[in-house]
């Protein structure tokens, strides 16, 4: 890959993915001055029209990924009827007349649900100051002459909107995304990537993760509104199919994985159905071994409270092979091997918790866990294709 380029091994780097920060970006020599940042005021009527014509990407089945409750959406809509100022929305023009949301997705989702949804419209509730809006949908109000003036004022109300155009390098959108969210609850960049890399692979993955028992094991509730379920699944696909292409940058690796699977989807769909089935089996088998401590790091004689992506990677990789699952029937011994590795080898623990993204850390933890399973089973395992680079 050339520094500052927007491609990786012939595939466009279109959007951010994974546990990444600004160190993973490749914005060298980008001409920021070529970018046009246009603050403007869009009316709610304009937003509703663009949403109706699918000009603002909310991704298919957008309701699955809504984080706000109906109470919070209703309060937002009431604020607009009260003509109160609300936080701005930031959009990126991805092609002429088409936009991706960089900041403000929940606000725009609420407008889409209220103004345009005919199958499951938002019925307002909990309005404190305009109590006559409670239990009303937008269509009911639009059809009722008593609300004519209120609806007209609502549709003409403006929301401060910043539109970014002429983007010289799409990684700049990620930089903006990181900076906007650095002082708030961390968000998965998968939402941005979902908008910037549309296609049949991510449509398929959206469907799979939304009903996955494996994702329910990991996240508790599905689908995950931050799309982290799609992200961890893509990590598994990457290491399962393209591990030899990993160069120490999780963002580029997952971008590459997504681009290949999107471009080659017709030829790969049957293969991916089989990969997904084995992925679900791997999660189920991991849970059988570790029970409530599945995908957690073992340290200081106990399991940590949070699940760990690096642990997910190594567990689901090896246990996605049916032969490995068949050989690994001594579940307590497998669990004890992991606990022993975490306890006796500080490098392994470091590769799970600290320097997790480097090629040394990534390749080493896969090989080390594979060797531990092999010692328990006494059978050779599929060789992880990313070699361990020289240390130091």
Wavefront OBJ file of the C-alpha trace (Angstrom):
o trace
v 0.000 0.000 0.000
v 1.284 3.467 -0.854
v 1.293 6.025 1.910
v -1.604 8.434 1.543
v -3.352 6.291 -1.039
v -6.995 5.295 -0.836
v -6.447 1.693 -1.885
v -5.091 -1.462 -0.300
v -4.069 -4.426 -2.449
v -6.224 -3.081 -5.260
v -9.322 -2.548 -3.105
v -10.594 0.866 -2.104
v -10.302 1.804 1.546
v -13.803 3.151 1.926
v -14.534 3.332 5.586
v -13.421 2.718 9.159
v -13.847 -0.582 10.883
v -12.784 -2.225 14.108
v -11.208 -1.019 17.340
v -9.245 1.791 15.770
v -8.011 5.242 16.564
v -6.270 8.027 14.706
v -3.004 6.066 14.630
v -4.655 3.673 12.159
v -5.570 6.348 9.646
v -3.692 6.929 6.400
v -4.452 10.573 5.655
v -0.894 11.594 4.745
v -0.715 14.463 2.258
v -4.499 14.768 1.985
v -5.618 18.162 0.743
v -7.964 19.281 3.506
v -8.439 22.605 1.741
v -10.158 20.856 -1.164
v -12.951 19.747 1.137
v -16.056 21.915 1.194
v -17.779 22.267 4.563
v -21.156 23.907 4.082
v -23.145 24.894 7.187
v -26.777 25.322 6.250
v -30.306 25.083 7.580
v -32.424 22.260 6.215
v -36.096 22.175 6.971
v -37.690 19.079 8.390
v -39.665 18.878 5.145
v -36.393 18.621 3.211
v -35.107 15.923 5.554
v -38.344 13.960 5.236
v -38.250 14.179 1.445
v -34.618 13.036 1.229
v -35.316 10.167 3.605
v -38.398 9.162 1.651
v -36.346 8.998 -1.553
v -33.516 7.080 0.183
v -31.032 9.884 -0.410
v -29.794 9.723 3.187
v -28.384 6.296 3.957
v -29.867 4.781 7.101
v -28.942 1.237 5.981
v -31.517 -1.469 5.295
v -33.722 -2.432 8.236
v -32.652 0.743 10.018
v -35.142 0.237 12.850
v -33.084 -2.672 14.153
v -30.230 -0.347 14.989
v -32.126 2.499 16.660
v -30.655 3.237 20.081
v -33.254 5.725 21.256
v -36.420 4.548 22.947
v -39.783 5.762 21.662
v -39.962 8.058 24.705
v -36.703 9.740 23.717
v -37.756 9.979 20.064
v -41.051 11.535 21.145
v -39.255 14.138 23.270
v -37.091 15.043 20.283
v -40.133 15.417 18.015
v -41.894 17.510 20.678
v -38.840 19.788 20.808
v -39.165 20.345 17.066
v -42.871 21.164 17.382
v -41.911 23.606 20.149
v -39.392 25.105 17.671
v -36.555 24.575 20.117
v -32.987 24.461 18.765
v -31.528 20.968 18.588
v -27.937 19.761 17.991
v -26.702 19.893 14.425
v -26.616 16.994 11.987
v -23.395 16.333 10.029
v -23.681 14.663 6.620
v -21.112 13.631 4.025
v -22.075 13.783 0.358
v -20.927 10.370 -0.881
v -22.117 10.995 -4.442
v -24.126 13.849 -5.987
v -27.354 14.158 -4.026
v -26.656 11.183 -1.730
v -25.525 11.467 1.878
v -24.125 9.432 4.764
v -24.685 10.453 8.375
v -21.520 11.315 10.269
v -23.193 12.702 13.381
v -26.857 12.773 14.404
v -28.028 9.335 13.312
v -30.507 8.905 16.166
v -32.101 12.292 15.454
v -32.423 11.518 11.744
v -33.714 8.024 12.537
v -36.401 9.604 14.695
v -37.494 11.862 11.839
v -37.626 8.894 9.469
v -39.690 6.881 11.914
v -42.108 9.744 12.602
v -42.500 11.311 9.161
v -42.153 8.414 6.746
v -42.713 5.048 8.386
v -46.066 3.632 7.357
v -45.665 0.085 8.702
v -44.571 0.971 12.238
v -45.017 4.729 12.652
v -43.865 6.523 15.763
v -46.852 7.265 17.957
v -45.857 10.136 20.206
v -45.950 9.666 23.940
v -44.687 11.420 27.023
v -44.918 14.912 25.512
v -44.874 17.248 28.518
v -45.707 20.627 27.012
v -47.727 19.720 23.919
v -49.864 17.040 25.516
v -52.288 17.130 22.576
v -49.576 15.404 20.513
v -49.617 12.296 22.690
v -50.887 9.127 21.000
v -50.720 10.823 17.580
v -48.826 9.705 14.480
v -47.669 12.132 11.824
v -50.259 10.839 9.362
v -53.071 11.311 11.859
v -51.962 14.878 12.445
v -51.558 15.568 8.727
v -55.096 14.320 8.057
v -56.647 16.328 10.895
v -57.491 19.978 10.071
v -56.994 20.888 13.733
v -53.269 20.192 13.373
v -52.782 21.890 9.998
v -50.947 24.928 11.352
v -48.819 22.836 13.711
v -47.813 20.433 10.927
v -46.960 23.310 8.571
v -44.792 24.939 11.240
v -43.142 21.602 12.007
v -42.245 20.911 8.380
v -40.819 24.388 7.917
v -38.752 24.256 11.109
v -35.021 24.133 10.399
v -32.270 21.936 11.783
v -28.709 23.194 11.557
v -27.016 20.857 9.095
v -23.376 20.682 8.039
v -22.797 19.039 4.670
v -19.257 17.943 3.740
v -18.528 17.807 0.012
v -15.542 17.215 -2.277
v -13.931 14.834 0.179
v -10.332 14.186 -1.009
v -9.809 11.038 1.079
v -12.636 9.127 2.669
v -10.536 8.417 5.739
v -11.028 12.092 6.552
v -14.635 11.162 7.308
v -13.359 8.760 9.910
v -11.149 11.464 11.426
v -14.208 13.666 11.697
v -16.185 10.778 13.172
v -13.511 10.175 15.828
v -13.204 13.839 16.743
v -16.973 14.321 17.031
v -17.285 11.323 19.344
v -14.130 11.695 21.435
v -15.994 13.271 24.344
v -19.048 11.035 24.228
v -19.853 7.349 24.646
v -17.564 5.511 22.171
v -19.441 4.478 19.054
v -18.668 1.661 16.690
v -17.365 3.014 13.372
v -19.333 0.209 11.705
v -22.240 2.631 11.252
v -20.111 4.886 9.086
v -18.582 1.949 7.259
v -22.052 0.506 6.628
v -23.032 3.698 4.841
v -19.783 4.086 2.904
v -19.496 0.457 1.794
v -22.993 -0.646 0.805
v -23.512 -3.951 -0.939
v -24.902 -7.474 -0.766
v -22.334 -8.763 1.723
v -23.244 -6.259 4.431
v -26.957 -6.680 3.665
v -26.500 -10.421 4.229
v -24.457 -9.859 7.374
v -27.073 -7.470 8.749
v -29.694 -10.197 8.397
v -27.467 -12.865 9.941
v -26.390 -10.887 13.005
v -29.905 -9.616 13.726
v -31.153 -13.132 14.460
v -27.930 -14.834 15.587
v -27.869 -16.855 18.783
v -24.096 -16.475 18.788
v -24.355 -12.690 18.733
v -26.833 -12.936 21.601
v -24.189 -14.813 23.603
v -21.689 -12.026 22.952
v -23.884 -8.945 23.285
v -26.847 -10.122 25.339
v -29.335 -8.236 23.185
v -29.545 -8.358 19.403
v -29.193 -6.663 17.082
v -26.556 -4.438 18.621
v -27.508 -0.821 17.879
v -23.860 0.173 17.388
v -23.371 -2.607 14.822
v -20.561 -4.128 16.852
v -22.076 -7.518 16.067
v -21.347 -6.970 12.379
v -17.861 -5.792 13.270
v -16.806 -8.827 15.338
v -18.252 -11.170 12.704
v -16.204 -9.412 10.024
v -13.088 -9.866 12.160
v -13.773 -13.608 12.209
v -14.261 -13.735 8.438
v -11.033 -11.815 7.914
v -8.900 -14.127 10.034
v -10.663 -17.197 8.671
v -10.248 -16.290 4.997
v -7.541 -13.643 4.596
v -5.267 -13.843 7.656
v -2.113 -13.864 5.526
v -2.972 -10.331 4.357
v -3.025 -8.799 7.830
v -0.339 -6.103 8.143
v -0.920 -4.816 11.662
v -3.716 -2.361 10.910
v -7.152 -3.691 11.869
v -8.950 -0.960 9.960
v -7.286 -1.736 6.642
v -7.678 -5.469 7.201
v -11.412 -5.302 7.840
v -11.913 -2.815 5.020
v -10.134 -5.266 2.731
v -12.224 -8.191 3.988
v -15.445 -6.291 3.365
v -14.409 -5.080 -0.074
v -13.393 -8.558 -1.269
v -16.573 -10.182 0.007
v -18.677 -7.397 -1.489
v -16.988 -7.535 -4.891
v -16.993 -11.332 -5.059
v -20.333 -11.927 -3.362
v -22.152 -13.904 -6.110
v -19.299 -16.417 -6.210
v -18.834 -16.531 -2.439
v -22.367 -16.554 -1.056
v -22.640 -20.350 -0.717
v -19.185 -20.467 0.889
v -20.138 -17.714 3.338
v -23.294 -19.524 4.397
v -21.075 -22.448 5.421
v -18.575 -20.108 7.132
v -21.412 -18.502 9.080
v -22.770 -21.882 10.210
v -19.335 -22.872 11.533
v -18.942 -19.461 13.196
v -22.186 -19.980 15.116
v -21.008 -23.478 16.082
v -17.688 -22.034 17.296
v -19.417 -19.528 19.566
v -21.707 -22.227 20.954
v -18.777 -24.573 21.584
v -16.768 -21.789 23.268
v -19.691 -21.149 25.594
v -19.884 -24.851 26.466
v -16.247 -24.709 27.559
v -16.185 -21.390 29.403
v -19.873 -20.916 30.266
v -20.484 -17.435 31.731
v -16.778 -16.548 31.285
v -16.772 -17.112 27.550
v -14.455 -14.751 25.623
v -13.014 -13.207 28.781
v -9.376 -12.834 29.819
v -8.154 -14.852 32.813
v -5.852 -12.822 35.043
v -4.907 -12.752 38.740
v -6.795 -15.974 39.336
v -10.130 -14.829 37.942
v -11.915 -13.918 34.743
v -12.380 -10.270 33.878
v -15.915 -8.903 33.723
v -15.900 -7.816 30.068
v -15.581 -9.893 26.932
v -12.428 -9.362 24.908
v -12.328 -9.159 21.100
v -8.864 -10.688 20.866
v -10.064 -13.712 22.842
v -13.110 -13.972 20.563
v -10.809 -14.003 17.548
v -8.661 -16.925 18.662
v -11.499 -18.993 20.127
v -13.878 -18.719 17.197
v -11.078 -19.255 14.679
v -9.986 -22.690 15.892
v -13.381 -23.888 17.058
v -14.912 -23.022 13.681
v -13.217 -26.190 12.367
v -15.500 -29.183 12.925
v -12.497 -31.538 13.368
v -11.084 -29.356 16.144
v -14.433 -29.329 17.952
v -14.624 -33.124 17.641
v -11.108 -33.529 19.064
v -11.702 -31.074 21.928
v -14.165 -33.063 24.001
v -12.249 -32.735 27.271
v -13.803 -29.341 27.986
v -12.266 -28.851 31.474
v -8.804 -29.554 30.033
v -9.292 -26.967 27.270
v -10.434 -24.406 29.811
v -7.516 -25.217 32.104
v -5.094 -24.821 29.174
v -6.347 -21.295 28.533
v -6.129 -20.368 32.202
v -2.604 -21.799 32.398
v -1.497 -19.882 29.303
v -2.857 -16.621 30.719
v -1.201 -17.318 34.076
v 2.242 -18.532 33.019
v 2.987 -16.562 29.856
v 2.942 -12.797 30.302
v 3.487 -12.343 26.564
v 0.197 -14.067 25.785
v -1.648 -11.906 28.307
v -0.007 -8.817 26.858
v -1.025 -9.835 23.334
v -4.651 -10.093 24.499
v -4.817 -6.830 26.414
v -2.184 -4.293 25.475
v -0.395 -4.415 22.117
v -3.237 -6.218 20.387
v -3.104 -4.892 16.817
v 0.499 -5.445 15.766
v 1.335 -8.395 13.518
v 3.516 -9.807 16.308
v 0.698 -9.686 18.869
v -1.985 -10.886 16.486
v -0.072 -13.787 14.982
v 1.488 -14.818 18.322
v -1.793 -15.138 20.213
v -3.295 -17.299 17.445
v -0.245 -19.580 17.317
v 0.113 -19.784 21.089
v -3.513 -20.738 21.642
v -3.377 -23.205 18.760
v -0.351 -24.905 20.305
v -2.145 -25.103 23.666
v -5.177 -26.810 22.107
v -2.894 -29.174 20.212
v -1.108 -30.207 23.408
v -4.445 -31.089 25.034
v -5.844 -32.951 22.034
v -2.657 -34.568 20.790
v -3.781 -33.841 17.235
v -2.439 -31.339 14.680
v -4.525 -28.215 14.086
v -5.012 -26.201 10.890
v -1.989 -23.916 10.633
v -2.777 -20.238 11.168
v -1.507 -18.703 7.903
v -0.003 -15.514 9.371
v 3.569 -16.357 10.475
v 5.026 -14.940 13.670
v 7.361 -12.082 12.635
v 10.797 -11.711 14.222
v 10.529 -10.057 17.635
v 12.621 -6.959 18.167
l 1 2 3 4 5 6 7 8 9 10 11 12 13 14 15 16 17 18 19 20 21 22 23 24 25 26 27 28 29 30 31 32 33 34 35 36 37 38 39 40 41 42 43 44 45 46 47 48 49 50 51 52 53 54 55 56 57 58 59 60 61 62 63 64 65 66 67 68 69 70 71 72 73 74 75 76 77 78 79 80 81 82 83 84 85 86 87 88 89 90 91 92 93 94 95 96 97 98 99 100 101 102 103 104 105 106 107 108 109 110 111 112 113 114 115 116 117 118 119 120 121 122 123 124 125 126 127 128 129 130 131 132 133 134 135 136 137 138 139 140 141 142 143 144 145 146 147 148 149 150 151 152 153 154 155 156 157 158 159 160 161 162 163 164 165 166 167 168 169 170 171 172 173 174 175 176 177 178 179 180 181 182 183 184 185 186 187 188 189 190 191 192 193 194 195 196 197 198 199 200 201 202 203 204 205 206 207 208 209 210 211 212 213 214 215 216 217 218 219 220 221 222 223 224 225 226 227 228 229 230 231 232 233 234 235 236 237 238 239 240 241 242 243 244 245 246 247 248 249 250 251 252 253 254 255 256 257 258 259 260 261 262 263 264 265 266 267 268 269 270 271 272 273 274 275 276 277 278 279 280 281 282 283 284 285 286 287 288 289 290 291 292 293 294 295 296 297 298 299 300 301 302 303 304 305 306 307 308 309 310 311 312 313 314 315 316 317 318 319 320 321 322 323 324 325 326 327 328 329 330 331 332 333 334 335 336 337 338 339 340 341 342 343 344 345 346 347 348 349 350 351 352 353 354 355 356 357 358 359 360 361 362 363 364 365 366 367 368 369 370 371 372 373 374 375 376 377 378 379 380 381 382 383 384 385 386 387 388 389 390 391 392
